[in-house]
Amino acid sequence: MIPKFRFRSVGGMHEVVEIDFKNQKVWLSDGDQRDIASGVLMQSTGLLDKNGKEMFSGDIIKRDDQSQGKWRRFAVVKISPDIQFDCSPIKEIDGVINSADCIFHYGNFAYRDTEKYLEIMGNIYENPELINQ
């Protein structure tokens, strides 16, 4: 898999076409060049959610437990060093209490079928209100 990134800055979310880690520069799909320190790099996990949307580190996901269509688990996607789903920053969303308060590692159990059970709600940079509700 070729690593894929997106870049969050004051101007919004951008697709990254090239990164120069030595000089700390990033080139965006719109032709713009930025200092890495001026925003946040978000790495792709290579996984898709149930809507076919690509998951990146920093995304906030919800998991459908397949019982009456209720969402019962929320997590922040991390890559540290493996793909992780960290439930601890989110206590509840829209009155639904998070059913877990730990970190799940991709492939260990239920999170293997991401395209079947997980849906991206937003990310920690554009939707910080979803964290620690």
ChimeraX commands (.cxc) that place a marker at each C-alpha (Angstrom):
marker #1 position 0.00,0.00,0.00 radius 0.5
marker #1 position 1.29,3.45,-0.90 radius 0.5
marker #1 position 0.86,5.81,2.08 radius 0.5
marker #1 position -1.83,8.43,1.49 radius 0.5
marker #1 position -2.30,11.65,3.44 radius 0.5
marker #1 position -4.62,14.61,3.70 radius 0.5
marker #1 position -3.73,17.97,5.24 radius 0.5
marker #1 position -5.94,20.04,7.54 radius 0.5
marker #1 position -5.14,23.75,7.73 radius 0.5
marker #1 position -6.95,27.05,8.24 radius 0.5
marker #1 position -8.08,26.81,4.61 radius 0.5
marker #1 position -9.80,23.45,5.16 radius 0.5
marker #1 position -9.01,19.85,4.25 radius 0.5
marker #1 position -6.72,19.16,1.28 radius 0.5
marker #1 position -5.44,16.11,-0.56 radius 0.5
marker #1 position -1.65,15.75,-0.32 radius 0.5
marker #1 position 0.32,14.96,-3.49 radius 0.5
marker #1 position 3.86,15.18,-2.09 radius 0.5
marker #1 position 5.61,15.48,1.29 radius 0.5
marker #1 position 9.18,16.66,1.90 radius 0.5
marker #1 position 9.87,15.59,5.49 radius 0.5
marker #1 position 13.45,16.86,5.37 radius 0.5
marker #1 position 12.36,20.45,4.63 radius 0.5
marker #1 position 9.00,20.08,6.40 radius 0.5
marker #1 position 6.92,20.98,3.31 radius 0.5
marker #1 position 3.72,19.56,1.89 radius 0.5
marker #1 position 2.32,20.01,-1.64 radius 0.5
marker #1 position -1.45,19.98,-2.03 radius 0.5
marker #1 position -3.69,18.89,-4.90 radius 0.5
marker #1 position -4.56,22.53,-5.65 radius 0.5
marker #1 position -0.87,23.23,-6.40 radius 0.5
marker #1 position -0.28,25.07,-3.12 radius 0.5
marker #1 position 2.79,24.40,-0.95 radius 0.5
marker #1 position 2.63,24.67,2.85 radius 0.5
marker #1 position 4.85,24.21,5.88 radius 0.5
marker #1 position 3.84,21.02,7.67 radius 0.5
marker #1 position 3.75,22.97,10.95 radius 0.5
marker #1 position 0.95,25.17,9.55 radius 0.5
marker #1 position -1.56,22.33,9.74 radius 0.5
marker #1 position -2.06,18.66,10.53 radius 0.5
marker #1 position -1.14,15.65,8.40 radius 0.5
marker #1 position -3.69,12.85,8.58 radius 0.5
marker #1 position -2.61,9.42,7.30 radius 0.5
marker #1 position -5.02,7.05,5.57 radius 0.5
marker #1 position -5.66,3.70,7.22 radius 0.5
marker #1 position -6.42,2.11,3.85 radius 0.5
marker #1 position -9.81,1.10,5.28 radius 0.5
marker #1 position -13.26,2.17,4.10 radius 0.5
marker #1 position -16.40,2.82,6.15 radius 0.5
marker #1 position -19.85,1.44,5.30 radius 0.5
marker #1 position -20.40,4.32,2.83 radius 0.5
marker #1 position -17.14,3.64,0.97 radius 0.5
marker #1 position -15.45,6.68,2.54 radius 0.5
marker #1 position -11.72,6.33,3.29 radius 0.5
marker #1 position -10.74,6.44,6.99 radius 0.5
marker #1 position -7.87,8.67,8.14 radius 0.5
marker #1 position -6.18,9.15,11.50 radius 0.5
marker #1 position -8.20,11.71,13.44 radius 0.5
marker #1 position -11.54,10.59,12.02 radius 0.5
marker #1 position -14.38,10.00,14.47 radius 0.5
marker #1 position -16.33,6.84,13.74 radius 0.5
marker #1 position -19.44,5.18,15.08 radius 0.5
marker #1 position -20.09,1.44,15.12 radius 0.5
marker #1 position -23.48,-0.09,14.46 radius 0.5
marker #1 position -23.88,-3.11,16.72 radius 0.5
marker #1 position -26.47,-4.50,14.28 radius 0.5
marker #1 position -29.17,-4.63,16.96 radius 0.5
marker #1 position -32.13,-2.50,15.94 radius 0.5
marker #1 position -29.88,-0.11,14.02 radius 0.5
marker #1 position -28.58,1.60,17.17 radius 0.5
marker #1 position -25.14,3.19,17.35 radius 0.5
marker #1 position -23.47,2.18,20.58 radius 0.5
marker #1 position -19.74,2.67,20.15 radius 0.5
marker #1 position -17.81,5.77,19.11 radius 0.5
marker #1 position -14.05,6.06,18.59 radius 0.5
marker #1 position -11.23,8.20,17.23 radius 0.5
marker #1 position -9.10,6.54,14.52 radius 0.5
marker #1 position -5.36,6.49,15.32 radius 0.5
marker #1 position -2.22,5.02,13.79 radius 0.5
marker #1 position 0.23,4.40,16.62 radius 0.5
marker #1 position 1.97,2.32,15.16 radius 0.5
marker #1 position -0.91,0.04,14.13 radius 0.5
marker #1 position -4.49,1.06,13.30 radius 0.5
marker #1 position -6.42,1.70,16.51 radius 0.5
marker #1 position -9.91,2.79,17.48 radius 0.5
marker #1 position -9.72,4.82,20.72 radius 0.5
marker #1 position -13.08,5.04,22.50 radius 0.5
marker #1 position -11.78,6.86,25.59 radius 0.5
marker #1 position -12.12,10.51,24.39 radius 0.5
marker #1 position -15.87,10.16,23.70 radius 0.5
marker #1 position -18.30,9.61,26.57 radius 0.5
marker #1 position -21.56,10.11,24.67 radius 0.5
marker #1 position -22.93,11.59,21.46 radius 0.5
marker #1 position -26.51,12.81,21.03 radius 0.5
marker #1 position -27.58,11.15,24.28 radius 0.5
marker #1 position -26.13,7.75,23.33 radius 0.5
marker #1 position -23.57,6.60,25.92 radius 0.5
marker #1 position -20.40,5.09,24.46 radius 0.5
marker #1 position -20.34,1.38,25.31 radius 0.5
marker #1 position -16.55,1.21,25.64 radius 0.5
marker #1 position -13.73,3.21,27.23 radius 0.5
marker #1 position -10.63,1.57,25.78 radius 0.5
marker #1 position -8.54,1.16,22.64 radius 0.5
marker #1 position -9.35,-1.56,20.10 radius 0.5
marker #1 position -6.71,-2.67,17.62 radius 0.5
marker #1 position -7.77,-3.31,14.02 radius 0.5
marker #1 position -8.02,-7.00,13.24 radius 0.5
marker #1 position -8.34,-8.19,16.83 radius 0.5
marker #1 position -12.09,-8.71,16.69 radius 0.5
marker #1 position -15.17,-6.74,15.63 radius 0.5
marker #1 position -13.41,-3.94,13.78 radius 0.5
marker #1 position -12.16,-6.16,10.95 radius 0.5
marker #1 position -15.24,-5.61,8.77 radius 0.5
marker #1 position -15.02,-1.82,8.73 radius 0.5
marker #1 position -16.96,-1.49,5.50 radius 0.5
marker #1 position -19.88,-3.30,7.12 radius 0.5
marker #1 position -20.12,-1.78,10.61 radius 0.5
marker #1 position -18.27,1.57,10.84 radius 0.5
marker #1 position -19.35,5.01,9.66 radius 0.5
marker #1 position -17.30,8.22,9.72 radius 0.5
marker #1 position -19.04,11.04,11.62 radius 0.5
marker #1 position -16.34,13.69,11.17 radius 0.5
marker #1 position -12.86,14.28,12.54 radius 0.5
marker #1 position -11.29,15.72,15.68 radius 0.5
marker #1 position -10.17,18.89,13.89 radius 0.5
marker #1 position -13.41,19.92,12.19 radius 0.5
marker #1 position -15.80,18.42,14.76 radius 0.5
marker #1 position -14.12,18.86,18.18 radius 0.5
marker #1 position -17.55,19.16,19.80 radius 0.5
marker #1 position -17.94,15.36,19.43 radius 0.5
marker #1 position -15.02,14.74,21.80 radius 0.5
marker #1 position -15.68,14.66,25.56 radius 0.5
marker #1 position -19.37,15.44,25.35 radius 0.5
marker link #1:1,2 radius 0.2
marker link #1:2,3 radius 0.2
marker link #1:3,4 radius 0.2
marker link #1:4,5 radius 0.2
marker link #1:5,6 radius 0.2
marker link #1:6,7 radius 0.2
marker link #1:7,8 radius 0.2
marker link #1:8,9 radius 0.2
marker link #1:9,10 radius 0.2
marker link #1:10,11 radius 0.2
marker link #1:11,12 radius 0.2
marker link #1:12,13 radius 0.2
marker link #1:13,14 radius 0.2
marker link #1:14,15 radius 0.2
marker link #1:15,16 radius 0.2
marker link #1:16,17 radius 0.2
marker link #1:17,18 radius 0.2
marker link #1:18,19 radius 0.2
marker link #1:19,20 radius 0.2
marker link #1:20,21 radius 0.2
marker link #1:21,22 radius 0.2
marker link #1:22,23 radius 0.2
marker link #1:23,24 radius 0.2
marker link #1:24,25 radius 0.2
marker link #1:25,26 radius 0.2
marker link #1:26,27 radius 0.2
marker link #1:27,28 radius 0.2
marker link #1:28,29 radius 0.2
marker link #1:29,30 radius 0.2
marker link #1:30,31 radius 0.2
marker link #1:31,32 radius 0.2
marker link #1:32,33 radius 0.2
marker link #1:33,34 radius 0.2
marker link #1:34,35 radius 0.2
marker link #1:35,36 radius 0.2
marker link #1:36,37 radius 0.2
marker link #1:37,38 radius 0.2
marker link #1:38,39 radius 0.2
marker link #1:39,40 radius 0.2
marker link #1:40,41 radius 0.2
marker link #1:41,42 radius 0.2
marker link #1:42,43 radius 0.2
marker link #1:43,44 radius 0.2
marker link #1:44,45 radius 0.2
marker link #1:45,46 radius 0.2
marker link #1:46,47 radius 0.2
marker link #1:47,48 radius 0.2
marker link #1:48,49 radius 0.2
marker link #1:49,50 radius 0.2
marker link #1:50,51 radius 0.2
marker link #1:51,52 radius 0.2
marker link #1:52,53 radius 0.2
marker link #1:53,54 radius 0.2
marker link #1:54,55 radius 0.2
marker link #1:55,56 radius 0.2
marker link #1:56,57 radius 0.2
marker link #1:57,58 radius 0.2
marker link #1:58,59 radius 0.2
marker link #1:59,60 radius 0.2
marker link #1:60,61 radius 0.2
marker link #1:61,62 radius 0.2
marker link #1:62,63 radius 0.2
marker link #1:63,64 radius 0.2
marker link #1:64,65 radius 0.2
marker link #1:65,66 radius 0.2
marker link #1:66,67 radius 0.2
marker link #1:67,68 radius 0.2
marker link #1:68,69 radius 0.2
marker link #1:69,70 radius 0.2
marker link #1:70,71 radius 0.2
marker link #1:71,72 radius 0.2
marker link #1:72,73 radius 0.2
marker link #1:73,74 radius 0.2
marker link #1:74,75 radius 0.2
marker link #1:75,76 radius 0.2
marker link #1:76,77 radius 0.2
marker link #1:77,78 radius 0.2
marker link #1:78,79 radius 0.2
marker link #1:79,80 radius 0.2
marker link #1:80,81 radius 0.2
marker link #1:81,82 radius 0.2
marker link #1:82,83 radius 0.2
marker link #1:83,84 radius 0.2
marker link #1:84,85 radius 0.2
marker link #1:85,86 radius 0.2
marker link #1:86,87 radius 0.2
marker link #1:87,88 radius 0.2
marker link #1:88,89 radius 0.2
marker link #1:89,90 radius 0.2
marker link #1:90,91 radius 0.2
marker link #1:91,92 radius 0.2
marker link #1:92,93 radius 0.2
marker link #1:93,94 radius 0.2
marker link #1:94,95 radius 0.2
marker link #1:95,96 radius 0.2
marker link #1:96,97 radius 0.2
marker link #1:97,98 radius 0.2
marker link #1:98,99 radius 0.2
marker link #1:99,100 radius 0.2
marker link #1:100,101 radius 0.2
marker link #1:101,102 radius 0.2
marker link #1:102,103 radius 0.2
marker link #1:103,104 radius 0.2
marker link #1:104,105 radius 0.2
marker link #1:105,106 radius 0.2
marker link #1:106,107 radius 0.2
marker link #1:107,108 radius 0.2
marker link #1:108,109 radius 0.2
marker link #1:109,110 radius 0.2
marker link #1:110,111 radius 0.2
marker link #1:111,112 radius 0.2
marker link #1:112,113 radius 0.2
marker link #1:113,114 radius 0.2
marker link #1:114,115 radius 0.2
marker link #1:115,116 radius 0.2
marker link #1:116,117 radius 0.2
marker link #1:117,118 radius 0.2
marker link #1:118,119 radius 0.2
marker link #1:119,120 radius 0.2
marker link #1:120,121 radius 0.2
marker link #1:121,122 radius 0.2
marker link #1:122,123 radius 0.2
marker link #1:123,124 radius 0.2
marker link #1:124,125 radius 0.2
marker link #1:125,126 radius 0.2
marker link #1:126,127 radius 0.2
marker link #1:127,128 radius 0.2
marker link #1:128,129 radius 0.2
marker link #1:129,130 radius 0.2
marker link #1:130,131 radius 0.2
marker link #1:131,132 radius 0.2
marker link #1:132,133 radius 0.2
view
